Amino acid sequence: MTARSESEADKVAAAGFAEVYAPVKPYLEALDGFLLEQVESFEPEIREHVRYVLGHSGKRLRPMLVAYSGWGGPSENAEEDLVRLGAVIELVHLATLVHDDILDGADTRHRQETAAKKYGASAAVLIGDVLFSHALKLAADFETTEVCRVVAQATARVCAGEIAQTYQRGAVNHDRAFYFRVIQLKTAELFEAACLLGARVAGYESGFCEAAGLFGRRLGIAYQLFDDLVDLYAEEAMIGKTLGTDLEKGKFTLPLLLLLERLPEAERADLLARHKQGDASVAGEFCRRLRDFPVFEEVVARFEEEVSGAVAAMEPFGDLPPVEPMLRIADLVRAQLGRIQAG
């Protein structure tokens, strides 16, 4: 692992985010305003709940991908359409988080109470449903039916990924293909839809739209690999989630799968048996043993492979306005990884 200090890594990541955020700040402000306007179109009984969820989202990375993929697009209505599309993608994303938190029994997200904790799981189910429904309503307002079709398909695939993962909870699936299938569905699918549709509604030709979708897909996979590393290697003060959450919930991510492949058979069987019995000390032992093998480096190598694939998808279109800012997004994700490489 790199020997950079934590403060230096933090500065790199913060500077990277500022660099990609600044050009789309007006877009994100317009998006926030549009989303707040949408609250009034919900039934009065649900407005407080929707406003709460909208007010506790993250960095809006997916809408940023929408904005950058459509950057400088030739369509007459590109600016307005990209804001609407960003809202569609963000609402779907937030709906999936609301439902995920119910399934995971999570109390906090972004250092705030989850909707499930604040309003109860039953109400949170319906909040997520309302957000999904409103996203599809906004998608239907586009002249082309492609937006609604792609968003509906992406939503279904995200849900399928969560179902597949839920059925595996508590079990250990050593099949890496299954692992990558789940993250393709749960994370990369919405990244891909954001980039593909961002380019499409901005008026770019099909070749670039498909390449933008591929960029989003591979970046989404890389982002999930980063998240897996954060859960097991980052300092808790740096990241607002409990370390080891995935393991505690029975989610065996790529670092854990690689570790299990390397452990002596008897030790592996013992740890898995104790995990199945609910032994809380197993999480600490897994984390300790991760440092005895080059698991981190292997996951980083796969992360780099995906980011490089995303960058390569853009190479034939270097003369188009979106490409340079999209590549800065890839650099941002790399910089975020630097935060935990320092550890």
C-alpha positions in Angstrom: 0.0 0.0 0.0 1.1 3.6 -0.6 2.8 5.3 2.3 1.1 8.7 1.7 -0.2 10.4 4.9 -3.9 10.3 5.6 -4.1 14.1 5.4 -2.4 14.2 2.0 -4.7 11.5 0.7 -7.7 13.4 2.0 -6.5 16.6 0.2 -6.1 14.7 -3.1 -9.6 13.3 -2.8 -11.2 16.6 -1.7 -9.4 18.5 -4.5 -10.5 16.0 -7.0 -14.1 16.3 -6.0 -14.0 20.1 -6.0 -12.5 20.0 -9.5 -15.3 17.9 -10.9 -18.0 19.5 -8.8 -17.3 23.2 -9.7 -18.2 23.0 -13.5 -21.6 21.4 -12.7 -22.4 23.4 -9.6 -25.1 25.4 -11.5 -26.5 22.2 -12.8 -26.6 20.6 -9.4 -28.2 23.7 -7.9 -30.9 23.6 -10.7 -31.4 19.9 -9.9 -31.8 20.6 -6.2 -34.4 23.3 -7.0 -36.2 21.0 -9.4 -36.3 18.2 -6.8 -37.7 20.5 -4.1 -40.4 21.7 -6.6 -41.3 18.0 -7.1 -42.1 17.6 -3.4 -45.2 19.7 -3.8 -46.5 17.3 -6.5 -46.6 14.5 -4.0 -49.7 13.9 -1.8 -49.6 16.0 1.4 -49.3 12.9 3.6 -45.9 11.9 2.0 -44.3 15.3 1.5 -42.4 15.5 4.8 -41.0 12.0 4.2 -39.9 12.8 0.6 -38.3 16.1 1.7 -36.4 14.2 4.4 -35.0 11.6 2.0 -34.0 14.3 -0.6 -32.3 16.3 2.1 -30.0 13.5 3.2 -28.5 12.3 0.0 -24.9 12.0 -0.9 -22.7 13.8 -3.4 -25.2 13.2 -6.3 -22.5 11.4 -8.3 -25.1 9.8 -10.7 -26.7 13.1 -11.7 -23.1 14.5 -12.2 -22.6 11.6 -14.6 -25.8 12.7 -16.4 -24.6 16.3 -16.6 -21.1 15.4 -17.9 -22.3 12.8 -20.4 -24.5 15.4 -22.0 -22.0 18.2 -21.6 -22.2 20.7 -24.5 -24.8 18.6 -26.3 -26.4 19.8 -29.5 -30.0 19.4 -28.5 -32.0 22.6 -28.1 -33.5 21.5 -24.8 -30.3 19.8 -23.5 -30.0 21.9 -20.3 -33.6 21.4 -19.2 -33.7 17.8 -20.2 -30.5 16.9 -18.3 -31.9 18.4 -15.1 -35.1 16.4 -15.5 -33.1 13.2 -16.3 -30.8 13.9 -13.3 -33.9 14.0 -11.1 -35.1 10.7 -12.5 -31.8 8.9 -11.9 -31.4 10.4 -8.4 -35.0 9.5 -7.4 -34.4 5.9 -8.5 -31.1 5.8 -6.6 -32.6 7.2 -3.4 -35.5 4.7 -3.6 -33.1 1.8 -3.8 -31.2 3.2 -0.8 -34.4 3.5 1.2 -35.3 -0.2 0.5 -31.7 -1.4 1.0 -31.6 0.2 4.5 -34.8 -1.7 5.4 -33.4 -5.0 4.2 -30.0 -4.3 6.0 -31.6 -3.1 9.2 -29.5 0.1 8.9 -30.1 2.9 11.3 -27.8 5.6 9.7 -26.7 6.7 6.3 -24.6 9.8 5.6 -24.5 10.2 9.4 -28.3 10.7 9.6 -31.1 8.5 10.5 -32.4 6.3 7.7 -36.0 6.7 6.6 -36.7 3.2 8.1 -35.3 4.3 11.5 -37.1 7.7 11.4 -40.5 6.6 10.1 -40.5 2.8 10.6 -39.9 0.1 8.1 -43.5 -0.2 6.9 -43.6 3.5 6.0 -40.1 3.4 4.4 -41.2 0.6 2.0 -44.0 3.0 0.7 -41.6 6.0 0.6 -39.3 4.0 -1.7 -42.3 2.9 -3.8 -43.4 6.6 -4.1 -39.9 7.7 -5.2 -39.7 4.9 -7.9 -43.2 5.9 -9.2 -42.4 9.6 -9.4 -39.1 8.8 -11.2 -41.1 6.9 -13.9 -43.6 9.7 -14.1 -40.9 12.2 -14.9 -39.2 9.8 -17.3 -42.5 9.5 -19.2 -42.5 13.3 -19.8 -39.6 12.9 -22.4 -40.6 12.9 -26.0 -38.7 9.7 -26.6 -39.9 6.5 -24.9 -36.3 5.3 -24.5 -35.8 7.2 -21.3 -38.7 5.5 -19.6 -37.7 2.1 -21.0 -34.1 2.3 -19.9 -35.0 3.7 -16.5 -37.7 1.0 -15.9 -35.3 -1.7 -17.0 -32.5 -0.3 -14.8 -34.9 -0.2 -11.9 -36.0 -3.8 -12.4 -32.3 -4.9 -12.6 -31.3 -3.1 -9.5 -34.1 -4.8 -7.6 -33.1 -8.1 -9.1 -29.6 -7.6 -7.8 -30.9 -6.9 -4.3 -33.1 -10.0 -4.4 -30.2 -12.2 -5.5 -28.0 -10.8 -2.7 -30.8 -11.1 -0.1 -31.3 -14.8 -0.9 -27.5 -15.4 -0.5 -27.4 -13.6 2.9 -25.9 -15.8 5.5 -24.5 -18.1 2.9 -21.1 -17.9 1.2 -21.1 -18.0 -2.6 -17.5 -18.5 -3.7 -18.5 -17.8 -7.4 -16.8 -14.6 -8.4 -19.1 -14.5 -11.4 -22.1 -14.2 -9.0 -20.4 -11.4 -7.1 -19.8 -9.4 -10.3 -23.3 -10.2 -11.5 -24.7 -8.6 -8.3 -22.6 -5.5 -8.5 -23.4 -5.1 -12.2 -27.1 -5.1 -11.3 -27.0 -3.1 -8.1 -24.5 -0.4 -8.8 -23.2 -0.4 -12.4 -26.7 -0.5 -14.0 -27.7 2.9 -12.8 -24.2 4.4 -13.6 -24.7 3.0 -17.1 -28.2 4.4 -17.5 -27.1 7.8 -16.3 -24.3 8.1 -18.9 -26.2 6.5 -21.8 -29.3 8.6 -21.3 -27.3 11.8 -20.5 -25.6 11.6 -23.9 -28.9 10.6 -25.6 -31.1 13.4 -24.3 -28.3 15.9 -25.0 -28.5 14.9 -28.7 -25.3 13.0 -29.2 -25.0 10.2 -31.9 -25.6 6.6 -31.0 -22.0 5.5 -31.1 -21.0 8.0 -28.4 -24.1 7.2 -26.3 -23.2 3.5 -26.3 -19.6 4.3 -25.4 -20.8 6.6 -22.6 -23.0 3.7 -21.3 -19.9 1.4 -21.2 -17.9 4.1 -19.4 -20.7 4.3 -16.8 -20.9 0.5 -16.4 -17.2 0.0 -15.8 -16.9 3.1 -13.6 -19.9 1.7 -11.6 -18.1 -1.6 -11.0 -14.9 0.2 -10.0 -16.9 2.4 -7.6 -18.4 -0.7 -5.9 -15.0 -2.3 -5.6 -13.9 0.9 -3.9 -16.9 0.7 -1.6 -15.9 -2.9 -0.7 -12.4 -1.8 0.2 -13.7 1.1 2.3 -15.9 -1.2 4.4 -12.9 -3.4 5.4 -9.8 -1.2 5.2 -10.7 2.5 5.9 -10.6 4.3 9.1 -14.1 4.6 10.5 -13.6 8.4 11.1 -13.0 8.8 7.4 -16.1 7.1 6.1 -19.5 7.4 7.6 -20.4 3.8 7.8 -19.6 1.0 10.3 -16.7 -1.1 9.2 -17.5 -4.7 8.6 -21.2 -4.0 8.0 -21.2 -6.2 4.9 -19.7 -9.1 6.7 -22.1 -8.7 9.6 -25.1 -8.7 7.2 -23.8 -11.8 5.4 -22.5 -10.0 2.3 -19.3 -11.6 1.2 -17.6 -9.0 -1.0 -14.6 -9.5 -3.3 -11.9 -8.9 -0.6 -13.6 -11.5 1.7 -14.0 -14.0 -1.2 -10.3 -13.6 -2.1 -9.3 -14.1 1.6 -11.4 -17.3 1.8 -9.6 -18.7 -1.2 -6.3 -18.2 0.5 -7.0 -19.4 4.1 -6.0 -23.0 5.1 -9.0 -25.2 4.7 -9.4 -25.9 8.4 -9.3 -22.3 9.4 -11.7 -21.3 6.6 -14.2 -24.0 7.7 -13.9 -22.9 11.4 -14.5 -19.2 10.6 -17.4 -19.9 8.4 -19.0 -22.2 10.9 -18.6 -19.6 13.6 -20.0 -16.9 11.3 -23.0 -19.0 10.6 -23.6 -19.4 14.3 -23.5 -15.6 14.8 -20.2 -15.4 16.5 -19.5 -11.6 16.6 -15.8 -12.1 17.0 -15.4 -13.5 13.5 -15.6 -10.1 11.9 -12.5 -9.0 13.7 -10.6 -12.1 12.8 -11.5 -11.7 9.1 -10.3 -8.1 9.2 -7.1 -9.2 10.9 -6.4 -12.0 8.4 -7.0 -9.7 5.5 -3.7 -8.0 6.3 -1.8 -11.2 6.0 -2.5 -11.6 2.3 -2.2 -9.3 -0.8 -6.0 -9.1 -1.0 -6.1 -5.3 -1.0 -3.6 -5.2 -3.9 -5.6 -7.7 -5.9 -8.8 -5.8 -5.5 -7.0 -2.6 -6.4 -5.7 -4.2 -9.6 -9.2 -5.2 -10.6 -10.4 -1.6 -9.7 -7.7 -0.2 -12.0 -8.7 -2.6 -14.8 -12.3 -1.3 -14.6 -11.3 2.4 -14.5 -8.9 1.9 -17.4 -11.7 0.2 -19.4 -14.0 3.1 -18.7 -11.3 5.5 -19.9 -10.6 3.4 -23.0 -14.3 3.6 -24.0 -13.9 7.4 -24.3 -10.7 7.3 -26.4 -12.4 7.2 -29.9 -14.5 10.3 -29.0 -11.8 12.6 -27.6 -12.9 15.6 -29.7 -16.4 15.6 -28.1 -17.1 18.1 -25.2 -18.2 15.5 -22.6 -15.0 13.3 -22.8 -12.6 15.5 -20.8 -15.0 16.1 -17.9 -16.0 12.4 -17.8 -12.4 11.5 -17.5 -12.1 13.8 -14.5 -14.8 11.7 -12.9 -12.6 8.6 -13.4 -9.8 10.5 -11.8 -12.0 11.4 -8.8 -12.8 7.8 -8.2 -9.1 7.0 -8.3 -8.4 9.8 -5.8 -11.1 8.5 -3.4 -9.2 5.2 -3.4 -6.1 7.1 -2.3 -7.9 7.8 1.0 -7.7 4.2 2.0 -4.4 3.3 0.3 -2.9 5.6 2.9 -3.9 3.2 5.5 
